[in-house]
Amino acid sequence: MVFLDLNTHVPDLDDDSAFRLVMDVAAGRADVQEIADRLCITPR
């Protein structure tokens, strides 16, 4: 998330969705494509 902010992009996630995403990544339950799909990144 910090990387996106530093590169002027904003993920379209509420706090609960962001938390679940981070926990799924940490537990190895999300692959790269799923992470990209769930971030819904938009430029600032």
mmCIF file of the N, C-alpha and C atoms, coordinates in Angstrom:
data_MODEL
# 
_entry.id   MODEL 
# 
loop_
_atom_site.group_PDB 
_atom_site.id 
_atom_site.type_symbol 
_atom_site.label_atom_id 
_atom_site.label_alt_id 
_atom_site.label_comp_id 
_atom_site.label_asym_id 
_atom_site.label_entity_id 
_atom_site.label_seq_id 
_atom_site.pdbx_PDB_ins_code 
_atom_site.Cartn_x 
_atom_site.Cartn_y 
_atom_site.Cartn_z 
_atom_site.occupancy 
_atom_site.B_iso_or_equiv 
_atom_site.pdbx_formal_charge 
_atom_site.auth_seq_id 
_atom_site.auth_comp_id 
_atom_site.auth_asym_id 
_atom_site.auth_atom_id 
_atom_site.pdbx_PDB_model_num 
ATOM 1   N N  . MET A 1 1  ? 0.809   -1.173  0.000   1.00 0.00 ? 1  MET A N  1 
ATOM 2   C CA . MET A 1 1  ? 0.000   0.000   0.000   1.00 0.00 ? 1  MET A CA 1 
ATOM 3   C C  . MET A 1 1  ? 0.869   1.260   0.000   1.00 0.00 ? 1  MET A C  1 
ATOM 4   N N  . VAL A 1 2  ? 1.931   1.238   0.757   1.00 0.00 ? 2  VAL A N  1 
ATOM 5   C CA . VAL A 1 2  ? 2.835   2.386   0.791   1.00 0.00 ? 2  VAL A CA 1 
ATOM 6   C C  . VAL A 1 2  ? 3.461   2.591   -0.579  1.00 0.00 ? 2  VAL A C  1 
ATOM 7   N N  . PHE A 1 3  ? 3.847   1.494   -1.239  1.00 0.00 ? 3  PHE A N  1 
ATOM 8   C CA . PHE A 1 3  ? 4.439   1.584   -2.568  1.00 0.00 ? 3  PHE A CA 1 
ATOM 9   C C  . PHE A 1 3  ? 3.487   2.286   -3.529  1.00 0.00 ? 3  PHE A C  1 
ATOM 10  N N  . LEU A 1 4  ? 2.210   1.941   -3.466  1.00 0.00 ? 4  LEU A N  1 
ATOM 11  C CA . LEU A 1 4  ? 1.230   2.586   -4.342  1.00 0.00 ? 4  LEU A CA 1 
ATOM 12  C C  . LEU A 1 4  ? 1.140   4.078   -4.052  1.00 0.00 ? 4  LEU A C  1 
ATOM 13  N N  . ASP A 1 5  ? 1.082   4.425   -2.788  1.00 0.00 ? 5  ASP A N  1 
ATOM 14  C CA . ASP A 1 5  ? 0.987   5.831   -2.407  1.00 0.00 ? 5  ASP A CA 1 
ATOM 15  C C  . ASP A 1 5  ? 2.213   6.613   -2.875  1.00 0.00 ? 5  ASP A C  1 
ATOM 16  N N  . LEU A 1 6  ? 3.381   6.043   -2.722  1.00 0.00 ? 6  LEU A N  1 
ATOM 17  C CA . LEU A 1 6  ? 4.602   6.715   -3.146  1.00 0.00 ? 6  LEU A CA 1 
ATOM 18  C C  . LEU A 1 6  ? 4.652   6.923   -4.659  1.00 0.00 ? 6  LEU A C  1 
ATOM 19  N N  . ASN A 1 7  ? 3.929   6.084   -5.390  1.00 0.00 ? 7  ASN A N  1 
ATOM 20  C CA . ASN A 1 7  ? 3.906   6.172   -6.849  1.00 0.00 ? 7  ASN A CA 1 
ATOM 21  C C  . ASN A 1 7  ? 2.604   6.784   -7.365  1.00 0.00 ? 7  ASN A C  1 
ATOM 22  N N  . THR A 1 8  ? 1.981   7.572   -6.530  1.00 0.00 ? 8  THR A N  1 
ATOM 23  C CA . THR A 1 8  ? 0.763   8.340   -6.843  1.00 0.00 ? 8  THR A CA 1 
ATOM 24  C C  . THR A 1 8  ? -0.399  7.496   -7.378  1.00 0.00 ? 8  THR A C  1 
ATOM 25  N N  . HIS A 1 9  ? -0.597  6.338   -6.788  1.00 0.00 ? 9  HIS A N  1 
ATOM 26  C CA . HIS A 1 9  ? -1.745  5.502   -7.101  1.00 0.00 ? 9  HIS A CA 1 
ATOM 27  C C  . HIS A 1 9  ? -2.513  5.239   -5.810  1.00 0.00 ? 9  HIS A C  1 
ATOM 28  N N  . VAL A 1 10 ? -3.811  5.073   -5.949  1.00 0.00 ? 10 VAL A N  1 
ATOM 29  C CA . VAL A 1 10 ? -4.662  4.882   -4.780  1.00 0.00 ? 10 VAL A CA 1 
ATOM 30  C C  . VAL A 1 10 ? -5.441  3.580   -4.936  1.00 0.00 ? 10 VAL A C  1 
ATOM 31  N N  . PRO A 1 11 ? -5.327  2.652   -3.977  1.00 0.00 ? 11 PRO A N  1 
ATOM 32  C CA . PRO A 1 11 ? -6.160  1.458   -4.046  1.00 0.00 ? 11 PRO A CA 1 
ATOM 33  C C  . PRO A 1 11 ? -7.582  1.810   -3.609  1.00 0.00 ? 11 PRO A C  1 
ATOM 34  N N  . ASP A 1 12 ? -8.553  1.240   -4.285  1.00 0.00 ? 12 ASP A N  1 
ATOM 35  C CA . ASP A 1 12 ? -9.954  1.497   -3.957  1.00 0.00 ? 12 ASP A CA 1 
ATOM 36  C C  . ASP A 1 12 ? -10.433 0.427   -2.977  1.00 0.00 ? 12 ASP A C  1 
ATOM 37  N N  . LEU A 1 13 ? -9.961  0.537   -1.728  1.00 0.00 ? 13 LEU A N  1 
ATOM 38  C CA . LEU A 1 13 ? -10.302 -0.438  -0.689  1.00 0.00 ? 13 LEU A CA 1 
ATOM 39  C C  . LEU A 1 13 ? -10.706 0.282   0.584   1.00 0.00 ? 13 LEU A C  1 
ATOM 40  N N  . ASP A 1 14 ? -11.720 -0.246  1.259   1.00 0.00 ? 14 ASP A N  1 
ATOM 41  C CA . ASP A 1 14 ? -12.002 0.275   2.590   1.00 0.00 ? 14 ASP A CA 1 
ATOM 42  C C  . ASP A 1 14 ? -11.057 -0.417  3.575   1.00 0.00 ? 14 ASP A C  1 
ATOM 43  N N  . ASP A 1 15 ? -11.070 0.001   4.812   1.00 0.00 ? 15 ASP A N  1 
ATOM 44  C CA . ASP A 1 15 ? -10.123 -0.538  5.792   1.00 0.00 ? 15 ASP A CA 1 
ATOM 45  C C  . ASP A 1 15 ? -10.281 -2.045  5.991   1.00 0.00 ? 15 ASP A C  1 
ATOM 46  N N  . ASP A 1 16 ? -11.506 -2.532  6.043   1.00 0.00 ? 16 ASP A N  1 
ATOM 47  C CA . ASP A 1 16 ? -11.733 -3.969  6.246   1.00 0.00 ? 16 ASP A CA 1 
ATOM 48  C C  . ASP A 1 16 ? -11.222 -4.787  5.066   1.00 0.00 ? 16 ASP A C  1 
ATOM 49  N N  . SER A 1 17 ? -11.467 -4.309  3.862   1.00 0.00 ? 17 SER A N  1 
ATOM 50  C CA . SER A 1 17 ? -10.989 -5.017  2.672   1.00 0.00 ? 17 SER A CA 1 
ATOM 51  C C  . SER A 1 17 ? -9.471  -5.016  2.604   1.00 0.00 ? 17 SER A C  1 
ATOM 52  N N  . ALA A 1 18 ? -8.861  -3.910  2.954   1.00 0.00 ? 18 ALA A N  1 
ATOM 53  C CA . ALA A 1 18 ? -7.396  -3.824  2.960   1.00 0.00 ? 18 ALA A CA 1 
ATOM 54  C C  . ALA A 1 18 ? -6.813  -4.792  3.983   1.00 0.00 ? 18 ALA A C  1 
ATOM 55  N N  . PHE A 1 19 ? -7.421  -4.847  5.151   1.00 0.00 ? 19 PHE A N  1 
ATOM 56  C CA . PHE A 1 19 ? -6.946  -5.762  6.194   1.00 0.00 ? 19 PHE A CA 1 
ATOM 57  C C  . PHE A 1 19 ? -7.051  -7.210  5.720   1.00 0.00 ? 19 PHE A C  1 
ATOM 58  N N  . ARG A 1 20 ? -8.198  -7.573  5.154   1.00 0.00 ? 20 ARG A N  1 
ATOM 59  C CA . ARG A 1 20 ? -8.375  -8.948  4.665   1.00 0.00 ? 20 ARG A CA 1 
ATOM 60  C C  . ARG A 1 20 ? -7.372  -9.282  3.565   1.00 0.00 ? 20 ARG A C  1 
ATOM 61  N N  . LEU A 1 21 ? -7.102  -8.332  2.685   1.00 0.00 ? 21 LEU A N  1 
ATOM 62  C CA . LEU A 1 21 ? -6.134  -8.555  1.617   1.00 0.00 ? 21 LEU A CA 1 
ATOM 63  C C  . LEU A 1 21 ? -4.741  -8.810  2.197   1.00 0.00 ? 21 LEU A C  1 
ATOM 64  N N  . VAL A 1 22 ? -4.318  -7.973  3.122   1.00 0.00 ? 22 VAL A N  1 
ATOM 65  C CA . VAL A 1 22 ? -2.999  -8.136  3.742   1.00 0.00 ? 22 VAL A CA 1 
ATOM 66  C C  . VAL A 1 22 ? -2.905  -9.478  4.462   1.00 0.00 ? 22 VAL A C  1 
ATOM 67  N N  . MET A 1 23 ? -3.951  -9.858  5.170   1.00 0.00 ? 23 MET A N  1 
ATOM 68  C CA . MET A 1 23 ? -3.933  -11.131 5.893   1.00 0.00 ? 23 MET A CA 1 
ATOM 69  C C  . MET A 1 23 ? -3.911  -12.318 4.928   1.00 0.00 ? 23 MET A C  1 
ATOM 70  N N  . ASP A 1 24 ? -4.652  -12.242 3.828   1.00 0.00 ? 24 ASP A N  1 
ATOM 71  C CA . ASP A 1 24 ? -4.649  -13.321 2.839   1.00 0.00 ? 24 ASP A CA 1 
ATOM 72  C C  . ASP A 1 24 ? -3.277  -13.452 2.177   1.00 0.00 ? 24 ASP A C  1 
ATOM 73  N N  . VAL A 1 25 ? -2.642  -12.329 1.869   1.00 0.00 ? 25 VAL A N  1 
ATOM 74  C CA . VAL A 1 25 ? -1.302  -12.362 1.273   1.00 0.00 ? 25 VAL A CA 1 
ATOM 75  C C  . VAL A 1 25 ? -0.309  -12.969 2.273   1.00 0.00 ? 25 VAL A C  1 
ATOM 76  N N  . ALA A 1 26 ? -0.376  -12.533 3.518   1.00 0.00 ? 26 ALA A N  1 
ATOM 77  C CA . ALA A 1 26 ? 0.547   -13.039 4.540   1.00 0.00 ? 26 ALA A CA 1 
ATOM 78  C C  . ALA A 1 26 ? 0.370   -14.537 4.764   1.00 0.00 ? 26 ALA A C  1 
ATOM 79  N N  . ALA A 1 27 ? -0.849  -15.023 4.642   1.00 0.00 ? 27 ALA A N  1 
ATOM 80  C CA . ALA A 1 27 ? -1.131  -16.447 4.854   1.00 0.00 ? 27 ALA A CA 1 
ATOM 81  C C  . ALA A 1 27 ? -0.902  -17.278 3.595   1.00 0.00 ? 27 ALA A C  1 
ATOM 82  N N  . GLY A 1 28 ? -0.549  -16.616 2.482   1.00 0.00 ? 28 GLY A N  1 
ATOM 83  C CA . GLY A 1 28 ? -0.298  -17.340 1.237   1.00 0.00 ? 28 GLY A CA 1 
ATOM 84  C C  . GLY A 1 28 ? -1.562  -17.769 0.520   1.00 0.00 ? 28 GLY A C  1 
ATOM 85  N N  . ARG A 1 29 ? -2.690  -17.128 0.816   1.00 0.00 ? 29 ARG A N  1 
ATOM 86  C CA . ARG A 1 29 ? -3.972  -17.511 0.213   1.00 0.00 ? 29 ARG A CA 1 
ATOM 87  C C  . ARG A 1 29 ? -4.319  -16.675 -1.017  1.00 0.00 ? 29 ARG A C  1 
ATOM 88  N N  . ALA A 1 30 ? -3.468  -15.748 -1.425  1.00 0.00 ? 30 ALA A N  1 
ATOM 89  C CA . ALA A 1 30 ? -3.769  -14.894 -2.579  1.00 0.00 ? 30 ALA A CA 1 
ATOM 90  C C  . ALA A 1 30 ? -2.588  -14.913 -3.547  1.00 0.00 ? 30 ALA A C  1 
ATOM 91  N N  . ASP A 1 31 ? -2.875  -15.225 -4.812  1.00 0.00 ? 31 ASP A N  1 
ATOM 92  C CA . ASP A 1 31 ? -1.814  -15.174 -5.813  1.00 0.00 ? 31 ASP A CA 1 
ATOM 93  C C  . ASP A 1 31 ? -1.743  -13.765 -6.407  1.00 0.00 ? 31 ASP A C  1 
ATOM 94  N N  . VAL A 1 32 ? -0.787  -13.556 -7.280  1.00 0.00 ? 32 VAL A N  1 
ATOM 95  C CA . VAL A 1 32 ? -0.535  -12.218 -7.825  1.00 0.00 ? 32 VAL A CA 1 
ATOM 96  C C  . VAL A 1 32 ? -1.762  -11.664 -8.547  1.00 0.00 ? 32 VAL A C  1 
ATOM 97  N N  . GLN A 1 33 ? -2.421  -12.482 -9.347  1.00 0.00 ? 33 GLN A N  1 
ATOM 98  C CA . GLN A 1 33 ? -3.595  -12.011 -10.085 1.00 0.00 ? 33 GLN A CA 1 
ATOM 99  C C  . GLN A 1 33 ? -4.724  -11.615 -9.144  1.00 0.00 ? 33 GLN A C  1 
ATOM 100 N N  . GLU A 1 34 ? -4.952  -12.396 -8.106  1.00 0.00 ? 34 GLU A N  1 
ATOM 101 C CA . GLU A 1 34 ? -5.999  -12.064 -7.139  1.00 0.00 ? 34 GLU A CA 1 
ATOM 102 C C  . GLU A 1 34 ? -5.680  -10.762 -6.407  1.00 0.00 ? 34 GLU A C  1 
ATOM 103 N N  . ILE A 1 35 ? -4.424  -10.584 -6.052  1.00 0.00 ? 35 ILE A N  1 
ATOM 104 C CA . ILE A 1 35 ? -4.009  -9.339  -5.386  1.00 0.00 ? 35 ILE A CA 1 
ATOM 105 C C  . ILE A 1 35 ? -4.297  -8.149  -6.295  1.00 0.00 ? 35 ILE A C  1 
ATOM 106 N N  . ALA A 1 36 ? -3.901  -8.244  -7.549  1.00 0.00 ? 36 ALA A N  1 
ATOM 107 C CA . ALA A 1 36 ? -4.125  -7.154  -8.502  1.00 0.00 ? 36 ALA A CA 1 
ATOM 108 C C  . ALA A 1 36 ? -5.610  -6.876  -8.673  1.00 0.00 ? 36 ALA A C  1 
ATOM 109 N N  . ASP A 1 37 ? -6.413  -7.917  -8.763  1.00 0.00 ? 37 ASP A N  1 
ATOM 110 C CA . ASP A 1 37 ? -7.852  -7.749  -8.931  1.00 0.00 ? 37 ASP A CA 1 
ATOM 111 C C  . ASP A 1 37 ? -8.487  -7.071  -7.716  1.00 0.00 ? 37 ASP A C  1 
ATOM 112 N N  . ARG A 1 38 ? -8.040  -7.440  -6.536  1.00 0.00 ? 38 ARG A N  1 
ATOM 113 C CA . ARG A 1 38 ? -8.636  -6.898  -5.315  1.00 0.00 ? 38 ARG A CA 1 
ATOM 114 C C  . ARG A 1 38 ? -8.184  -5.473  -5.008  1.00 0.00 ? 38 ARG A C  1 
ATOM 115 N N  . LEU A 1 39 ? -7.032  -5.056  -5.514  1.00 0.00 ? 39 LEU A N  1 
ATOM 116 C CA . LEU A 1 39 ? -6.556  -3.700  -5.240  1.00 0.00 ? 39 LEU A CA 1 
ATOM 117 C C  . LEU A 1 39 ? -7.348  -2.625  -5.964  1.00 0.00 ? 39 LEU A C  1 
ATOM 118 N N  . CYS A 1 40 ? -7.797  -2.897  -7.174  1.00 0.00 ? 40 CYS A N  1 
ATOM 119 C CA . CYS A 1 40 ? -8.553  -1.901  -7.955  1.00 0.00 ? 40 CYS A CA 1 
ATOM 120 C C  . CYS A 1 40 ? -7.830  -0.560  -7.942  1.00 0.00 ? 40 CYS A C  1 
ATOM 121 N N  . ILE A 1 41 ? -6.624  -0.522  -8.468  1.00 0.00 ? 41 ILE A N  1 
ATOM 122 C CA . ILE A 1 41 ? -5.753  0.658   -8.409  1.00 0.00 ? 41 ILE A CA 1 
ATOM 123 C C  . ILE A 1 41 ? -6.191  1.720   -9.407  1.00 0.00 ? 41 ILE A C  1 
ATOM 124 N N  . THR A 1 42 ? -6.195  2.968   -8.953  1.00 0.00 ? 42 THR A N  1 
ATOM 125 C CA . THR A 1 42 ? -6.475  4.109   -9.823  1.00 0.00 ? 42 THR A CA 1 
ATOM 126 C C  . THR A 1 42 ? -5.417  5.178   -9.590  1.00 0.00 ? 42 THR A C  1 
ATOM 127 N N  . PRO A 1 43 ? -5.005  5.884   -10.650 1.00 0.00 ? 43 PRO A N  1 
ATOM 128 C CA . PRO A 1 43 ? -4.034  6.967   -10.466 1.00 0.00 ? 43 PRO A CA 1 
ATOM 129 C C  . PRO A 1 43 ? -4.672  8.143   -9.731  1.00 0.00 ? 43 PRO A C  1 
ATOM 130 N N  . ARG A 1 44 ? -3.841  8.861   -8.990  1.00 0.00 ? 44 ARG A N  1 
ATOM 131 C CA . ARG A 1 44 ? -4.316  10.041  -8.251  1.00 0.00 ? 44 ARG A CA 1 
ATOM 132 C C  . ARG A 1 44 ? -4.478  11.205  -9.152  1.00 0.00 ? 44 ARG A C  1 
# 
